[in-house]
């Protein structure tokens, strides 16, 4: 990797101009940028933008607010910044024009004459912060995003009231420049930076180099992308959270700094050791300062910095004094570069390793930093509210977050009742301390849109959301109909897939698991939070609504998703039938049920091919689009294939963690795996021998790794009609599935 710099004088002028530009954006964040807010309206409603007028409201004690009214034939949107204006727009669209904008289905069908607002609407957020994103989201969903896709997401964020987004795109470029300034060679850094699909875990210190070597062209292009992202977020009034140093350094660091105190750690997921610079080493503060100074030169700052020490890696000591000193030094490294620095910490470690992080350890880590210099993210508060067992994070401002999705798995799942009430109950709880915000911290997006719409309803209210009333509004806006059958269907969904009971996160289908006789497989957990038979009436009602002519974008997505879930669930009893047939040495029955199992996979593939939301092709094609050479394209495709299948190498213990029920992946990866398994079982039945499952495991791991290393294009545009395909599969499977559950 080589980089050519301008002459030093020109370089200083460049950085100064860029810094001043960012300073302007940061300063303007507290004020309404009318031009940017108006431009957002134009992007959302290009044919109706002239019907809206943007006016400013004064900032009120760090709480965003908006107003809406009709005047002079126009819809007046007032707000103290662009996020407030965008939220006002979305409130108008949802409440008066009955529209909706989600990742998975949008309804912007407006009448020629926009509805008037009968009386002025006023809203003020009870939350200073509305946080967005998880480190993992940047890879499980965002690995290959270009500016066009980021622009849409930033608009979505503003419409939903987000004002505190995590912004870690381009971090690798900053580190590259820092290490080059310290004299590191390209050869010494080559094995440090991971491939693009693994940045989240590289940034968190879990792995080095996997999926690389990272081309410099990627670093440069994503530096430019980060500039655009931050400029837009700040212009809309958001305060992005940028990364800070947590100690992760290259293995070559020891060579450059022989006296450095390094801690060797291992993530225990099949990857090599990584090196963490001891926070007690003076080099820690030096390196942390250099990083923030370079980052500020490149991107400016809003003084919010994300840093997570020992993410899924246990510290070397549980001594509270050690942890207190560690925390104090991490913060001091930030403070040396920015006296206004505020440390934003993901509270995941307190959830994922609660055996280590008992009350004395948590208290020691947190109390070493001033209360006004740290913000805690209760990262999965809907699953387990850590604030309740940490005395509300010992006085620190903290944010109630919903995580919901792990690994980008495709499933219908969520804690709907909890999302409707959890944030407000915490806000109004006398023991919740300094609760300062709400947020979304899912590992991946573009699924279960109802949960994220519901969660962000809290932005502008302090009381629980009346769920049944809210669902009726959601149905009306999503389907342009108040169809009684769909109201009944969503009541069923609320009590089945979205009841949030029994399991931590959504169940996967046995189809996505490495072939097995068991009812579950590693990282493919098939336990449901409802009896699968109870989901069938919702499928009936959606099919009935389709016959009645409901066909909006959101309806087609939901129909496909519900059909997919019913079929994915059915794979388990079907599997149990061929397992029983094999164990009873019934060759005919085994052939029948194994054939039906393979046919089910293909039917699901055909169904999912009708929606871009569920297709492998776009994931791979956008990955390749970042490559400047054939070698880079191949590298990025390898990253894209690996993450969603093996995650690591052929022996990765994380295989299937990020499994996806996607068209293309079902027919080209999951189905051939099962087919190979059935072949050895058929041979076993025919010859009367015991199948060599150990040999098959070795064989299939090699085959999977070959698949990861292939290059092959898949369809990038939907094929077929969602409603017609769903109805055909309903006719084929509905009775069969009910009988399978009843006979179980």
VMD Tcl script that draws the C-alpha trace (Angstrom):
set ca {
  {0.00 0.00 0.00}
  {1.35 3.38 -0.95}
  {-0.13 6.80 -0.52}
  {1.03 10.04 -2.11}
  {0.66 13.17 -0.03}
  {0.68 16.75 -1.28}
  {3.52 18.95 -0.20}
  {3.38 19.63 3.53}
  {2.21 23.22 3.16}
  {-0.61 22.19 0.83}
  {-1.43 19.29 3.14}
  {-1.78 21.65 6.12}
  {-4.00 24.00 4.09}
  {-6.14 21.06 2.98}
  {-6.64 19.79 6.51}
  {-7.29 23.28 7.86}
  {-9.95 23.97 5.22}
  {-11.56 20.62 5.87}
  {-11.44 21.18 9.62}
  {-13.02 24.64 9.34}
  {-15.69 23.18 7.09}
  {-16.52 20.59 9.71}
  {-16.44 23.19 12.46}
  {-19.08 25.13 10.54}
  {-21.24 22.03 10.29}
  {-20.78 21.27 13.98}
  {-21.66 24.83 15.01}
  {-24.68 24.87 12.73}
  {-26.02 21.63 14.16}
  {-27.81 23.51 16.95}
  {-29.53 25.73 14.39}
  {-31.95 24.95 11.61}
  {-30.32 24.62 8.21}
  {-33.38 25.50 6.11}
  {-31.72 24.64 2.82}
  {-30.82 21.14 4.00}
  {-34.26 20.54 5.53}
  {-35.93 21.72 2.33}
  {-33.69 19.46 0.28}
  {-34.75 16.49 2.40}
  {-38.40 17.24 1.70}
  {-37.54 17.37 -1.99}
  {-35.90 13.96 -1.83}
  {-38.85 12.40 -0.01}
  {-41.64 14.13 -1.95}
  {-40.15 15.46 -5.19}
  {-43.53 16.25 -6.66}
  {-45.01 17.85 -3.56}
  {-42.13 19.74 -1.97}
  {-43.56 23.11 -2.96}
  {-46.59 22.46 -0.75}
  {-44.41 22.68 2.37}
  {-42.77 25.65 4.03}
  {-39.92 25.35 6.52}
  {-39.63 27.70 9.48}
  {-37.33 27.67 12.50}
  {-38.05 27.25 16.19}
  {-35.56 28.32 18.86}
  {-33.58 25.54 20.54}
  {-35.00 24.71 23.96}
  {-32.62 23.30 26.55}
  {-31.23 20.48 24.43}
  {-34.69 19.12 23.63}
  {-35.79 19.01 20.02}
  {-39.27 20.22 19.14}
  {-41.47 20.77 16.11}
  {-44.76 22.35 15.10}
  {-47.08 21.72 12.16}
  {-49.95 23.81 10.87}
  {-51.69 24.81 7.67}
  {-51.44 28.41 6.58}
  {-51.87 30.19 3.25}
  {-52.46 26.94 1.39}
  {-49.17 25.43 2.60}
  {-48.16 22.94 5.26}
  {-45.87 24.81 7.68}
  {-43.16 22.68 9.29}
  {-41.31 24.33 12.16}
  {-38.39 22.86 14.05}
  {-35.20 23.75 15.86}
  {-33.06 21.69 13.45}
  {-33.28 19.46 10.41}
  {-34.12 16.33 12.40}
  {-37.06 18.12 13.98}
  {-38.26 19.33 10.55}
  {-37.93 15.83 9.10}
  {-39.82 14.41 12.08}
  {-42.55 17.01 11.55}
  {-42.78 15.93 7.92}
  {-43.06 12.26 8.87}
  {-45.66 13.05 11.53}
  {-47.72 14.86 8.91}
  {-47.32 12.04 6.40}
  {-48.31 9.38 8.94}
  {-51.15 11.18 10.71}
  {-52.76 13.20 7.94}
  {-51.70 11.71 4.59}
  {-51.65 8.09 5.85}
  {-48.23 7.30 4.41}
  {-45.26 5.28 5.60}
  {-41.54 4.95 4.86}
  {-39.72 1.80 5.96}
  {-36.74 -0.23 4.71}
  {-39.19 -2.91 3.59}
  {-42.07 -1.20 1.92}
  {-42.98 2.43 1.36}
  {-46.34 4.07 0.78}
  {-46.13 7.66 -0.46}
  {-49.34 7.76 -2.41}
  {-50.57 11.27 -1.79}
  {-53.74 12.97 -3.01}
  {-53.37 15.81 -5.50}
  {-54.51 18.22 -2.81}
  {-52.68 17.61 0.43}
  {-54.83 17.28 3.60}
  {-54.93 20.35 5.80}
  {-53.88 20.29 9.46}
  {-57.03 21.38 11.35}
  {-55.13 22.82 14.32}
  {-51.53 23.41 15.21}
  {-49.55 20.35 16.32}
  {-46.74 20.78 18.84}
  {-44.30 18.11 19.93}
  {-41.21 18.19 22.16}
  {-38.96 15.21 22.71}
  {-38.42 14.10 26.31}
  {-35.11 12.60 25.19}
  {-31.93 14.56 24.59}
  {-30.42 11.65 22.64}
  {-31.91 9.29 20.04}
  {-29.06 6.92 19.32}
  {-28.67 4.75 16.22}
  {-26.55 1.79 15.10}
  {-24.37 -0.94 16.48}
  {-20.81 -1.67 15.37}
  {-22.16 -4.89 13.87}
  {-24.74 -3.06 11.73}
  {-21.90 -1.60 9.71}
  {-21.07 -5.08 8.46}
  {-24.14 -7.28 8.69}
  {-26.09 -4.66 6.72}
  {-23.89 -1.76 5.60}
  {-20.64 -3.36 4.39}
  {-21.16 -2.41 0.76}
  {-23.27 0.75 0.94}
  {-22.49 3.62 -1.43}
  {-23.48 7.25 -0.97}
  {-26.87 6.75 -2.65}
  {-27.83 4.13 -0.06}
  {-26.35 6.13 2.82}
  {-28.29 9.22 1.74}
  {-31.55 7.25 1.96}
  {-30.62 5.95 5.40}
  {-29.72 9.37 6.75}
  {-33.09 10.66 5.53}
  {-34.76 7.68 7.26}
  {-32.84 8.52 10.44}
  {-33.98 12.15 10.36}
  {-37.60 11.23 9.63}
  {-37.55 8.93 12.67}
  {-35.96 11.47 15.00}
  {-32.43 10.04 15.19}
  {-29.94 12.68 16.31}
  {-26.99 10.63 17.62}
  {-25.77 8.16 14.98}
  {-22.66 6.04 15.33}
  {-20.33 7.07 12.48}
  {-17.35 4.76 12.03}
  {-17.05 4.56 8.23}
  {-13.50 5.35 7.17}
  {-11.87 4.61 10.54}
  {-9.30 2.37 8.88}
  {-8.00 5.29 6.80}
  {-7.45 7.38 9.92}
  {-5.46 4.58 11.54}
  {-3.47 4.06 8.37}
  {-2.35 7.69 8.42}
  {-1.56 7.55 12.16}
  {0.63 4.48 11.80}
  {2.36 5.86 8.72}
  {3.17 9.02 10.69}
  {4.71 6.75 13.34}
  {6.95 5.16 10.73}
  {5.16 1.84 10.17}
  {5.69 0.30 6.75}
  {2.94 -1.00 4.49}
  {4.29 -4.50 5.04}
  {3.90 -4.14 8.80}
  {0.29 -3.03 8.40}
  {-0.75 -5.50 5.72}
  {-1.78 -8.19 8.21}
  {-3.46 -5.71 10.56}
  {-6.42 -4.29 8.65}
  {-9.26 -6.74 8.06}
  {-11.38 -7.11 4.96}
  {-14.37 -4.75 4.61}
  {-16.96 -7.25 5.88}
  {-15.12 -7.64 9.20}
  {-14.41 -4.07 10.27}
  {-16.78 -4.18 13.25}
  {-14.76 -6.91 14.94}
  {-11.45 -5.44 13.81}
  {-12.41 -2.08 15.33}
  {-13.45 -3.83 18.55}
  {-10.11 -5.63 18.78}
  {-11.43 -9.14 18.16}
  {-9.42 -9.98 15.05}
  {-6.61 -8.82 12.78}
  {-6.30 -9.16 9.05}
  {-9.12 -11.61 8.35}
  {-10.62 -11.04 4.91}
  {-7.69 -8.86 3.80}
  {-5.32 -7.52 2.76}
  {-7.30 -4.30 2.58}
  {-6.63 -2.28 -0.59}
  {-5.70 1.37 -0.20}
  {-8.35 2.20 -2.79}
  {-10.96 1.08 -0.24}
  {-9.49 3.35 2.43}
  {-9.50 6.38 0.16}
  {-13.01 5.79 -1.18}
  {-14.45 5.33 2.29}
  {-12.66 8.37 3.62}
  {-14.53 10.33 0.94}
  {-17.76 8.51 1.82}
  {-17.39 9.36 5.51}
  {-16.93 13.02 4.65}
  {-20.29 13.00 2.85}
  {-22.01 11.06 5.63}
  {-20.85 13.43 8.35}
  {-21.56 16.57 6.40}
  {-25.16 15.46 5.79}
  {-25.76 14.22 9.34}
  {-24.42 17.43 10.85}
  {-26.27 19.64 8.41}
  {-29.51 18.01 9.59}
  {-28.64 18.68 13.23}
  {-27.30 15.28 14.22}
  {-24.27 14.83 16.47}
  {-22.38 11.80 15.14}
  {-20.46 9.53 17.50}
  {-16.93 8.94 16.18}
  {-14.52 6.20 17.29}
  {-11.73 6.54 19.85}
  {-8.72 4.39 20.74}
  {-9.31 1.32 22.91}
  {-5.85 -0.22 22.77}
  {-5.93 -2.53 19.74}
  {-2.58 -2.31 17.91}
  {-0.77 -4.22 15.13}
  {1.42 -7.18 16.05}
  {4.31 -5.13 14.61}
  {3.84 -2.62 17.43}
  {6.17 -4.66 19.64}
  {8.91 -4.38 17.03}
  {8.52 -0.59 16.73}
  {8.12 -0.08 20.47}
  {10.00 -2.92 22.22}
  {9.26 -1.57 25.71}
  {5.51 -1.35 25.10}
  {3.27 -3.19 27.57}
  {1.04 -5.38 25.44}
  {-1.77 -7.68 26.51}
  {-2.37 -10.66 24.25}
  {-6.06 -11.54 23.94}
  {-8.10 -14.04 21.96}
  {-11.74 -13.73 20.96}
  {-12.09 -17.56 21.04}
  {-13.99 -17.78 17.77}
  {-11.35 -19.36 15.59}
  {-9.18 -16.29 15.07}
  {-5.59 -15.61 16.04}
  {-4.55 -13.56 19.06}
  {-4.71 -9.79 18.95}
  {-2.56 -7.30 20.83}
  {-3.98 -4.71 23.20}
  {-1.78 -1.89 24.43}
  {-1.95 -1.69 28.22}
  {-3.73 1.52 29.23}
  {-1.07 2.01 31.90}
  {1.61 2.37 29.23}
  {2.34 6.05 28.41}
  {2.11 5.12 24.75}
  {-1.63 4.52 25.22}
  {-2.44 8.17 25.84}
  {-0.02 9.22 23.09}
  {-1.62 6.95 20.52}
  {-5.15 7.84 21.59}
  {-4.34 11.52 21.26}
  {-2.74 11.11 17.84}
  {-5.74 9.18 16.58}
  {-8.28 11.76 17.70}
  {-6.17 14.62 16.38}
  {-5.87 12.95 12.97}
  {-9.56 12.05 12.95}
  {-10.51 15.62 13.79}
  {-8.31 16.87 10.94}
  {-10.12 14.52 8.58}
  {-13.68 14.65 9.86}
  {-14.16 17.31 12.54}
  {-15.80 16.39 15.84}
  {-18.95 16.71 17.91}
  {-16.97 15.57 20.97}
  {-18.79 12.22 21.25}
  {-16.46 9.21 21.08}
  {-17.26 5.51 21.07}
  {-14.84 3.19 22.85}
  {-15.41 -0.33 24.13}
  {-12.63 -2.01 26.04}
  {-12.51 -5.81 26.15}
  {-15.49 -6.40 23.89}
  {-16.27 -10.12 24.40}
  {-12.73 -10.44 25.77}
  {-12.32 -10.74 29.52}
  {-9.97 -8.23 31.21}
  {-6.82 -9.70 32.79}
  {-8.00 -8.76 36.28}
  {-11.32 -8.24 38.04}
  {-9.72 -6.05 40.70}
  {-11.91 -2.92 40.89}
  {-8.84 -0.71 41.28}
  {-7.38 -2.14 38.05}
  {-10.63 -1.55 36.17}
  {-10.97 1.94 37.59}
  {-7.46 2.84 36.49}
  {-8.07 1.36 33.05}
  {-11.21 3.42 32.57}
  {-9.60 6.61 33.81}
  {-6.70 6.23 31.38}
  {-8.95 5.53 28.39}
  {-10.85 8.71 29.14}
  {-7.66 10.65 29.76}
  {-6.45 9.67 26.29}
  {-9.58 11.26 24.83}
  {-9.34 14.32 27.03}
  {-5.74 15.05 26.00}
  {-6.91 15.46 22.41}
  {-10.30 17.04 23.17}
  {-11.06 18.63 26.54}
  {-14.77 18.46 25.69}
  {-14.64 14.71 24.95}
  {-17.58 12.57 26.06}
  {-17.06 8.81 26.13}
  {-19.99 6.83 24.67}
  {-19.77 3.21 25.83}
  {-21.79 0.26 24.53}
  {-22.96 -1.63 27.59}
  {-22.78 -4.96 25.79}
  {-19.99 -6.30 28.00}
  {-22.21 -5.98 31.08}
  {-24.84 -8.13 29.35}
  {-22.68 -10.66 27.52}
  {-20.28 -11.37 30.41}
  {-22.29 -10.68 33.53}
  {-20.34 -13.37 35.45}
  {-17.28 -11.11 35.27}
  {-19.02 -7.74 35.42}
  {-20.55 -7.84 38.88}
  {-21.56 -4.69 40.73}
  {-18.08 -3.80 42.11}
  {-16.45 -4.21 38.68}
  {-19.11 -2.18 36.84}
  {-19.09 0.56 39.45}
  {-15.30 0.81 39.36}
  {-15.18 1.05 35.57}
  {-17.85 3.75 35.40}
  {-17.10 5.91 38.41}
  {-13.54 6.62 37.26}
  {-14.96 8.99 34.63}
  {-16.90 12.18 35.48}
  {-20.64 11.76 35.09}
  {-20.88 14.50 32.46}
  {-18.09 12.90 30.40}
  {-19.61 9.47 29.77}
  {-22.85 8.15 28.25}
  {-23.83 4.49 28.63}
  {-25.79 2.55 26.05}
  {-28.03 -0.10 27.61}
  {-27.57 -2.01 24.40}
  {-30.30 -4.66 24.72}
  {-32.65 -3.14 27.27}
  {-35.67 -4.89 25.77}
  {-34.02 -8.26 26.53}
  {-32.33 -7.51 29.84}
  {-32.28 -3.95 31.23}
  {-28.79 -3.67 32.67}
  {-29.69 -0.31 34.24}
  {-31.84 -2.15 36.79}
  {-28.87 -4.04 38.27}
  {-26.29 -1.23 38.06}
  {-28.08 1.49 40.00}
  {-28.90 3.13 36.65}
  {-25.22 3.08 35.67}
  {-24.16 4.85 38.86}
  {-25.29 8.33 37.87}
  {-24.12 8.35 34.26}
  {-26.47 9.54 31.51}
  {-27.71 6.42 29.75}
  {-29.79 5.42 26.74}
  {-32.49 2.72 26.54}
  {-31.86 0.71 23.36}
  {-33.66 -2.05 21.49}
  {-31.33 -4.59 19.87}
  {-33.83 -7.15 18.50}
  {-31.82 -8.63 15.59}
  {-28.62 -10.66 15.79}
  {-26.42 -11.42 12.80}
  {-28.87 -10.23 10.18}
  {-30.83 -13.49 10.47}
  {-34.11 -13.43 8.57}
  {-37.03 -14.11 10.88}
  {-40.23 -12.60 12.18}
  {-39.49 -11.76 15.78}
  {-39.68 -9.05 18.38}
  {-40.92 -7.95 21.76}
  {-43.79 -5.79 20.60}
  {-45.35 -5.15 24.00}
  {-41.93 -4.29 25.40}
  {-41.13 -1.92 22.56}
  {-44.46 -0.18 23.09}
  {-43.99 0.37 26.80}
  {-40.37 -0.22 27.86}
  {-38.78 3.18 27.21}
  {-41.62 5.17 28.76}
  {-41.81 2.91 31.81}
  {-38.09 3.42 32.36}
  {-38.33 7.17 31.79}
  {-41.05 7.48 34.42}
  {-39.37 5.14 36.91}
  {-37.97 7.04 39.89}
  {-35.01 4.63 40.03}
  {-33.93 5.12 36.38}
  {-31.46 7.84 37.29}
  {-30.23 9.96 34.42}
  {-31.99 8.26 31.51}
  {-31.21 10.62 28.64}
  {-32.38 8.88 25.49}
  {-33.61 5.96 23.46}
  {-32.05 4.15 20.55}
  {-31.86 1.33 18.04}
  {-28.82 -0.95 18.30}
  {-29.76 -3.92 16.11}
  {-26.91 -5.97 14.64}
  {-28.63 -5.65 11.26}
  {-31.50 -3.71 9.72}
  {-33.91 -4.21 6.80}
  {-36.19 -6.68 8.59}
  {-39.19 -6.52 10.98}
  {-39.98 -2.90 10.05}
  {-42.92 -2.76 12.44}
  {-40.61 -3.03 15.48}
  {-38.44 -0.11 14.45}
  {-41.40 2.11 13.52}
  {-42.95 1.32 16.89}
  {-39.77 1.95 18.85}
  {-39.16 5.38 17.33}
  {-42.72 6.44 18.13}
  {-41.30 7.17 21.58}
  {-39.17 10.02 20.27}
  {-41.94 12.53 20.74}
  {-43.83 11.17 23.75}
  {-43.16 10.20 27.37}
  {-45.98 7.69 27.86}
  {-46.31 4.09 26.59}
  {-47.60 3.69 23.05}
  {-51.21 2.37 23.00}
  {-50.31 -0.68 20.95}
  {-53.64 -1.73 19.47}
  {-54.48 1.80 18.32}
  {-50.97 2.22 16.96}
  {-51.19 -1.04 15.02}
  {-54.40 0.10 13.33}
  {-52.62 3.24 12.20}
  {-49.65 1.18 11.02}
  {-51.96 -1.07 8.99}
  {-53.79 1.86 7.44}
  {-50.60 3.64 6.47}
  {-48.82 0.52 5.21}
  {-51.65 -1.01 3.21}
  {-53.78 2.06 2.35}
  {-56.63 0.13 3.92}
  {-58.31 -0.56 7.25}
  {-59.12 -4.08 6.09}
  {-60.62 -5.98 9.06}
  {-58.83 -9.19 8.09}
  {-55.47 -7.47 8.29}
  {-56.34 -6.06 11.72}
  {-57.08 -9.63 12.84}
  {-53.89 -10.89 11.20}
  {-51.75 -8.37 13.06}
  {-53.39 -9.29 16.35}
  {-52.27 -12.87 15.66}
  {-48.76 -11.68 14.78}
  {-48.65 -9.67 18.00}
  {-49.41 -12.78 20.04}
  {-47.17 -15.17 18.09}
  {-44.01 -14.00 16.32}
  {-43.94 -10.68 18.17}
  {-44.74 -11.89 21.69}
  {-41.03 -11.84 22.66}
  {-41.30 -14.77 25.03}
  {-39.20 -17.88 25.67}
  {-36.24 -17.06 23.40}
  {-33.64 -14.27 23.25}
  {-33.86 -13.54 19.53}
  {-35.61 -14.84 16.45}
  {-35.51 -18.52 15.59}
  {-33.88 -19.68 12.37}
  {-35.03 -22.44 10.07}
  {-33.35 -25.83 10.23}
  {-32.83 -25.36 6.49}
  {-30.02 -22.89 7.15}
  {-28.20 -25.21 9.54}
  {-25.33 -27.47 8.56}
  {-27.02 -30.85 7.81}
  {-27.91 -32.78 10.93}
  {-30.36 -35.31 12.40}
  {-30.99 -32.96 15.31}
  {-33.80 -30.43 15.55}
  {-31.26 -27.65 15.88}
  {-27.73 -26.94 14.68}
  {-24.89 -24.74 15.88}
  {-25.99 -21.10 15.54}
  {-29.22 -22.36 13.92}
  {-31.65 -22.34 16.80}
  {-35.08 -23.53 15.75}
  {-37.00 -23.10 19.00}
  {-39.99 -20.84 18.41}
  {-41.66 -18.51 20.88}
  {-45.14 -19.69 19.80}
  {-46.83 -22.88 18.62}
  {-46.28 -22.78 14.83}
  {-49.87 -23.86 14.17}
  {-51.03 -20.55 15.65}
  {-49.32 -18.56 12.90}
  {-51.32 -20.20 10.12}
  {-54.51 -18.08 10.59}
  {-52.44 -14.93 9.98}
  {-51.28 -16.47 6.68}
  {-54.91 -17.25 5.82}
  {-55.93 -13.65 6.45}
  {-53.09 -12.17 4.39}
  {-53.93 -14.44 1.47}
  {-57.57 -13.38 1.82}
  {-56.56 -9.70 1.81}
  {-54.50 -10.30 -1.33}
  {-57.59 -11.76 -3.01}
  {-59.46 -8.60 -1.97}
  {-56.98 -6.48 -3.94}
  {-54.55 -5.24 -1.27}
  {-51.19 -4.95 -3.05}
  {-49.08 -2.10 -1.67}
  {-45.31 -2.39 -1.49}
  {-45.46 -3.00 2.26}
  {-48.22 -5.58 1.89}
  {-46.26 -7.54 -0.70}
  {-43.22 -7.57 1.58}
  {-45.27 -8.71 4.56}
  {-47.07 -11.39 2.57}
  {-43.76 -12.80 1.38}
  {-42.26 -12.60 4.87}
  {-45.18 -14.33 6.57}
  {-45.29 -17.00 3.86}
  {-41.53 -17.47 4.25}
  {-41.87 -17.84 8.03}
  {-44.63 -20.45 7.75}
  {-42.58 -22.47 5.25}
  {-39.38 -22.04 7.26}
  {-41.16 -23.39 10.34}
  {-42.59 -26.32 8.37}
  {-39.08 -27.48 7.48}
  {-38.66 -28.80 11.03}
  {-41.54 -31.33 11.13}
  {-40.64 -32.31 7.56}
  {-37.07 -32.93 8.69}
  {-38.35 -35.05 11.57}
  {-40.22 -37.22 9.09}
  {-37.19 -38.09 6.99}
  {-35.11 -38.58 10.14}
  {-37.69 -41.07 11.44}
  {-37.85 -42.80 8.06}
  {-34.07 -43.16 8.00}
  {-33.91 -44.56 11.52}
  {-36.70 -47.01 10.69}
  {-34.78 -47.97 7.54}
  {-37.81 -47.07 5.41}
  {-36.08 -46.24 2.12}
  {-39.27 -45.26 0.26}
  {-40.45 -42.89 2.99}
  {-36.96 -41.41 3.31}
  {-36.83 -40.66 -0.41}
  {-40.30 -39.12 -0.30}
  {-39.67 -36.79 2.62}
  {-36.10 -35.84 1.71}
  {-37.35 -34.95 -1.80}
  {-40.12 -32.82 -0.31}
  {-37.56 -31.14 1.93}
  {-35.42 -30.15 -1.07}
  {-38.53 -29.02 -2.97}
  {-39.51 -26.83 -0.02}
  {-36.13 -25.08 -0.18}
  {-36.59 -24.37 -3.89}
  {-40.14 -23.14 -3.34}
  {-38.88 -20.74 -0.68}
  {-36.15 -19.56 -3.05}
  {-38.72 -18.81 -5.75}
  {-40.91 -16.92 -3.28}
  {-38.05 -14.81 -1.95}
  {-36.84 -14.02 -5.48}
  {-39.93 -11.82 -5.89}
  {-38.57 -9.26 -3.40}
  {-35.19 -7.54 -3.55}
  {-35.22 -7.50 0.26}
  {-34.59 -11.27 0.24}
  {-32.03 -11.71 -2.54}
  {-28.36 -12.72 -2.46}
  {-27.56 -11.04 -5.80}
  {-27.63 -7.40 -4.62}
  {-25.38 -8.22 -1.65}
  {-22.73 -9.73 -3.90}
  {-23.03 -7.25 -6.76}
  {-22.70 -4.20 -4.50}
  {-19.68 -5.83 -2.84}
  {-17.99 -6.28 -6.24}
  {-18.92 -2.74 -7.28}
  {-16.33 -1.33 -4.86}
  {-13.49 -3.17 -6.57}
  {-11.21 -1.18 -8.87}
  {-9.56 -4.34 -10.23}
  {-10.62 -7.93 -10.80}
  {-8.58 -8.95 -7.76}
  {-10.35 -6.41 -5.55}
  {-13.74 -7.50 -6.86}
  {-12.89 -11.11 -6.04}
  {-11.72 -10.14 -2.55}
  {-14.92 -8.25 -1.78}
  {-17.11 -11.05 -3.11}
  {-15.17 -13.49 -0.92}
  {-15.83 -11.25 2.10}
  {-19.51 -11.00 1.25}
  {-19.95 -14.76 0.79}
  {-17.95 -15.68 3.88}
  {-19.67 -13.41 6.39}
  {-23.15 -14.82 5.76}
  {-22.08 -18.48 5.64}
  {-18.92 -19.65 7.42}
  {-18.05 -16.26 8.97}
  {-14.42 -17.39 9.16}
  {-12.46 -20.24 7.64}
  {-13.58 -23.79 6.84}
  {-13.44 -24.70 10.52}
  {-15.05 -21.54 11.86}
  {-17.11 -22.07 15.03}
  {-19.26 -19.12 13.93}
  {-20.59 -20.79 10.78}
  {-24.25 -19.86 10.21}
  {-24.21 -17.13 12.87}
  {-25.18 -14.63 10.15}
  {-27.29 -17.05 8.10}
  {-29.81 -15.54 5.69}
  {-32.95 -16.97 4.15}
  {-32.24 -15.35 0.78}
  {-33.07 -16.34 -2.75}
  {-29.89 -17.56 -4.37}
  {-28.38 -18.64 -1.06}
  {-31.16 -21.18 -0.51}
  {-30.79 -22.83 -3.91}
  {-27.03 -22.49 -4.30}
  {-25.73 -23.09 -0.76}
  {-28.24 -24.61 1.64}
  {-29.98 -26.96 -0.79}
  {-26.76 -28.53 -2.22}
  {-25.53 -29.09 1.34}
  {-28.66 -31.01 2.26}
  {-28.60 -32.86 -1.04}
  {-25.10 -34.14 -0.34}
  {-26.22 -35.26 3.11}
  {-29.19 -37.11 1.68}
  {-26.95 -38.87 -0.82}
  {-24.80 -40.44 1.88}
  {-27.93 -41.41 3.84}
  {-29.48 -42.98 0.75}
  {-26.27 -44.92 0.16}
  {-26.40 -46.05 3.77}
  {-29.95 -47.34 3.41}
  {-29.19 -49.07 0.14}
  {-26.06 -50.81 1.43}
  {-27.13 -51.40 5.01}
  {-24.07 -49.60 6.32}
  {-23.71 -46.87 8.95}
  {-23.13 -43.43 7.42}
  {-19.72 -41.97 8.20}
  {-20.87 -38.62 9.61}
  {-17.36 -37.57 10.59}
  {-16.21 -38.00 6.99}
  {-19.26 -36.09 5.77}
  {-18.51 -33.23 8.17}
  {-14.98 -32.96 6.75}
  {-16.31 -33.18 3.20}
  {-18.99 -30.54 3.67}
  {-16.61 -28.09 5.34}
  {-14.34 -28.34 2.31}
  {-17.32 -27.86 -0.02}
  {-18.51 -24.81 1.93}
  {-15.06 -23.23 1.73}
  {-15.01 -23.84 -2.02}
  {-18.38 -22.08 -2.26}
  {-17.04 -19.10 -0.33}
  {-14.15 -18.82 -2.78}
  {-16.28 -18.98 -5.92}
  {-17.22 -16.05 -8.11}
  {-20.69 -16.17 -9.61}
  {-23.31 -13.57 -10.43}
  {-26.85 -13.91 -9.11}
  {-29.98 -12.02 -10.13}
  {-30.10 -8.46 -8.82}
  {-33.69 -7.68 -9.83}
  {-36.81 -9.40 -8.46}
  {-38.29 -12.19 -10.52}
  {-41.95 -13.19 -10.48}
  {-44.99 -11.76 -8.74}
  {-45.06 -11.81 -4.94}
  {-48.81 -12.21 -4.56}
  {-49.19 -14.86 -7.24}
  {-46.24 -16.88 -5.93}
  {-47.45 -16.67 -2.33}
  {-50.94 -17.80 -3.33}
  {-49.54 -20.71 -5.31}
  {-47.47 -21.88 -2.36}
  {-50.44 -21.36 -0.03}
  {-52.50 -23.68 -2.20}
  {-49.68 -26.24 -2.23}
  {-48.75 -26.22 1.45}
  {-51.53 -24.85 3.67}
  {-53.38 -28.10 4.32}
  {-50.22 -30.19 4.36}
  {-48.65 -27.98 7.02}
  {-51.68 -28.02 9.29}
  {-51.85 -31.81 9.07}
  {-48.15 -32.08 9.87}
  {-48.56 -30.13 13.10}
  {-51.78 -31.89 14.09}
  {-50.23 -35.32 13.54}
  {-47.05 -34.47 15.41}
}
mol new
graphics top color blue
foreach p $ca { graphics top sphere $p radius 0.5 }
foreach p [lrange $ca 0 end-1] q [lrange $ca 1 end] { graphics top cylinder $p $q radius 0.2 }
display resetview
